[in-house]
Amino acid sequence: MKNTIKSFAFLAVIACLTFSFTTLKTEKKDIKTEKSNVVWKGYKVTGAHDGTIAISSGNLLFNDDVLTGGTFVMDMKSIIVTDLEGDYKGKLETHLKSDDFFGVDAYPTATLTFTNVKASGKNAYNITGDLTIKGKTNPITFVMSIYGSKASASLKVDRSKYDVKYGSASFFDDLKDKTIYDEFDLIADLEF
């Protein structure tokens, strides 16, 4: 009996040592920026506008094919409006890039860095990250789905947390039908 207990104890020690020195294979997969896109949609009392923002760089981190992290840099100077044409398109793009909104001359990039990733299903992950816009960083949560070498995510961003004040009822009273809602959507379709 004593020999059996000693054998089990010995095996337990060997197993613990083996698992202690076994490391997971971490792999960094760069985002193919030319095949990936981010669509934005902003809402106001009288309607909505949408467009795109280019990803200038990004990567996802995996341990044995399980998502563990990621970082993205968006080129804020690349903001494009896709629901308008002509002068209206140009005016809105210029306004979005101005200090009234994203101040792209002073803040040419926005970043998202994952801080916590938890699997929530076969191909889905609940993610918490730090989103930095206009030099201000706030936590954000969202779900990301991954299928093969593609990923998709939808984020709701509260612009008032990033000092984007223009037309916001959080900063100005009595805007009525000139109100632009604080939350806007970002929908990312990524290839890596």
C-alpha positions as CSV (number, residue, x, y, z in Angstrom):
1,M,0.0,0.0,0.0
2,K,2.9,2.4,0.9
3,N,4.5,1.6,-2.4
4,T,1.3,2.4,-4.3
5,I,0.9,5.8,-2.5
6,K,4.6,6.6,-3.2
7,S,4.1,5.7,-6.9
8,F,1.0,8.0,-7.2
9,A,2.8,10.8,-5.4
10,F,5.8,10.3,-7.7
11,L,3.6,10.4,-10.8
12,A,1.8,13.5,-9.5
13,V,5.1,15.3,-9.1
14,I,6.3,14.3,-12.6
15,A,2.9,15.4,-14.1
16,C,3.1,18.8,-12.3
17,L,6.7,19.4,-13.5
18,T,5.8,18.4,-17.0
19,F,2.8,20.8,-17.2
20,S,4.9,23.5,-15.5
21,F,7.5,23.5,-18.3
22,T,5.1,23.0,-21.2
23,T,4.4,26.3,-22.9
24,L,1.6,27.2,-25.2
25,K,2.5,28.2,-28.7
26,T,1.8,31.9,-29.1
27,E,1.3,33.1,-32.6
28,K,0.9,36.7,-33.8
29,K,-1.2,37.0,-36.9
30,D,-1.0,40.3,-38.7
31,I,-4.1,41.8,-40.2
32,K,-4.2,42.1,-43.9
33,T,-5.1,45.7,-44.0
34,E,-5.9,45.8,-47.8
35,K,-8.4,43.0,-47.3
36,S,-9.9,44.2,-44.1
37,N,-12.3,47.1,-43.5
38,V,-14.1,49.0,-40.7
39,V,-17.5,50.5,-41.4
40,W,-18.8,53.3,-39.2
41,K,-22.4,54.5,-38.7
42,G,-23.5,57.6,-36.8
43,Y,-27.0,58.5,-35.9
44,K,-28.9,61.8,-35.5
45,V,-32.5,62.7,-34.8
46,T,-33.2,63.2,-38.5
47,G,-31.3,60.2,-39.9
48,A,-27.9,58.6,-40.1
49,H,-24.6,58.7,-42.0
50,D,-22.1,55.9,-42.7
51,G,-18.7,55.4,-44.1
52,T,-15.4,53.6,-43.7
53,I,-12.1,54.0,-41.7
54,A,-8.9,52.3,-42.8
55,I,-6.9,50.0,-40.5
56,S,-3.2,51.1,-40.8
57,S,-2.0,48.1,-38.8
58,G,-3.2,45.4,-36.4
59,N,-2.7,41.8,-35.2
60,L,-4.4,39.0,-33.3
61,L,-2.6,36.8,-30.8
62,F,-3.4,33.1,-30.5
63,N,-2.3,30.4,-28.2
64,D,-2.8,27.0,-29.9
65,D,-5.5,28.5,-32.1
66,V,-7.3,30.2,-29.2
67,L,-7.6,34.0,-29.4
68,T,-5.7,35.6,-26.5
69,G,-5.1,39.2,-27.6
70,G,-5.0,41.8,-30.3
71,T,-4.1,45.4,-31.2
72,F,-5.4,47.7,-34.0
73,V,-4.5,51.1,-35.2
74,M,-7.0,53.0,-37.3
75,D,-6.0,55.8,-39.7
76,M,-8.4,58.6,-38.7
77,K,-7.3,60.7,-41.6
78,S,-8.9,58.1,-43.9
79,I,-12.5,58.7,-42.7
80,I,-14.8,58.4,-45.8
81,V,-18.5,59.1,-46.0
82,T,-20.2,56.5,-48.3
83,D,-23.9,57.6,-48.1
84,L,-23.4,61.0,-49.7
85,E,-21.9,62.3,-52.9
86,G,-20.5,65.6,-54.2
87,D,-20.2,68.7,-52.0
88,Y,-22.2,67.1,-49.2
89,K,-19.8,64.2,-49.0
90,G,-16.8,66.5,-49.0
91,K,-18.2,68.8,-46.4
92,L,-19.2,66.0,-44.0
93,E,-15.8,64.3,-44.4
94,T,-14.0,67.6,-43.7
95,H,-16.2,68.3,-40.6
96,L,-15.7,64.8,-39.2
97,K,-11.9,65.3,-39.5
98,S,-12.1,68.7,-37.9
99,D,-11.7,69.5,-34.2
100,D,-15.5,69.5,-33.8
101,F,-15.3,65.7,-34.1
102,F,-12.1,63.7,-34.3
103,G,-9.4,66.4,-34.8
104,V,-7.3,64.2,-37.1
105,D,-4.5,66.7,-37.5
106,A,-3.7,66.4,-33.7
107,Y,-4.9,62.8,-33.4
108,P,-4.2,61.0,-36.7
109,T,-4.8,57.5,-35.2
110,A,-7.1,55.7,-32.9
111,T,-6.1,52.4,-31.2
112,L,-7.8,49.4,-29.7
113,T,-5.8,47.0,-27.5
114,F,-7.4,43.9,-26.1
115,T,-7.0,43.6,-22.3
116,N,-9.2,40.5,-21.6
117,V,-10.3,37.8,-24.0
118,K,-12.7,34.9,-23.0
119,A,-14.1,32.3,-25.2
120,S,-17.9,32.3,-25.2
121,G,-18.6,29.6,-27.8
122,K,-16.9,27.6,-30.5
123,N,-15.9,30.6,-32.7
124,A,-16.9,33.5,-30.4
125,Y,-15.0,35.6,-27.8
126,N,-16.1,38.2,-25.3
127,I,-13.5,40.9,-25.4
128,T,-12.7,43.9,-23.2
129,G,-10.2,46.4,-24.6
130,D,-8.9,49.9,-24.3
131,L,-10.1,52.2,-27.0
132,T,-8.1,55.4,-27.5
133,I,-9.7,58.2,-29.6
134,K,-8.4,61.9,-29.4
135,G,-5.8,60.9,-26.8
136,K,-8.5,59.6,-24.4
137,T,-8.6,55.9,-23.4
138,N,-11.7,54.1,-22.1
139,P,-12.6,50.4,-21.7
140,I,-15.0,48.9,-24.3
141,T,-16.6,45.4,-24.5
142,F,-17.6,43.6,-27.6
143,V,-18.0,40.1,-29.2
144,M,-15.6,38.9,-31.9
145,S,-16.3,35.9,-34.1
146,I,-13.5,34.0,-35.9
147,Y,-13.8,31.6,-38.8
148,G,-10.6,30.3,-40.3
149,S,-8.5,33.4,-41.2
150,K,-11.4,35.9,-40.9
151,A,-12.8,37.7,-37.9
152,S,-15.7,40.1,-37.4
153,A,-16.8,42.4,-34.6
154,S,-19.4,45.1,-33.9
155,L,-18.7,47.8,-31.4
156,K,-20.9,50.5,-30.0
157,V,-18.8,53.6,-29.1
158,D,-19.9,56.5,-26.9
159,R,-18.2,59.5,-28.5
160,S,-18.9,61.7,-25.4
161,K,-16.2,59.6,-23.5
162,Y,-13.7,60.8,-26.0
163,D,-14.5,64.5,-26.0
164,V,-16.2,64.4,-29.3
165,K,-18.8,67.1,-28.4
166,Y,-20.3,68.5,-31.6
167,G,-24.1,68.2,-31.6
168,S,-24.1,66.1,-28.4
169,A,-27.0,66.4,-26.0
170,S,-24.5,65.3,-23.3
171,F,-22.7,68.7,-23.7
172,F,-25.3,71.1,-25.2
173,D,-28.9,71.8,-24.3
174,D,-31.8,72.6,-26.6
175,L,-30.4,71.0,-29.8
176,K,-33.7,69.5,-30.7
177,D,-33.6,68.1,-34.3
178,K,-29.9,69.1,-34.6
179,T,-28.9,66.4,-32.0
180,I,-26.4,63.8,-33.0
181,Y,-26.5,60.7,-30.8
182,D,-23.5,59.9,-28.7
183,E,-23.3,56.3,-29.7
184,F,-22.0,55.3,-33.1
185,D,-21.3,51.8,-34.5
186,L,-18.1,50.3,-35.8
187,I,-18.3,47.0,-37.7
188,A,-15.0,45.4,-38.5
189,D,-14.5,42.6,-41.1
190,L,-10.9,41.4,-40.8
191,E,-8.6,39.0,-42.7
192,F,-5.3,37.7,-41.2
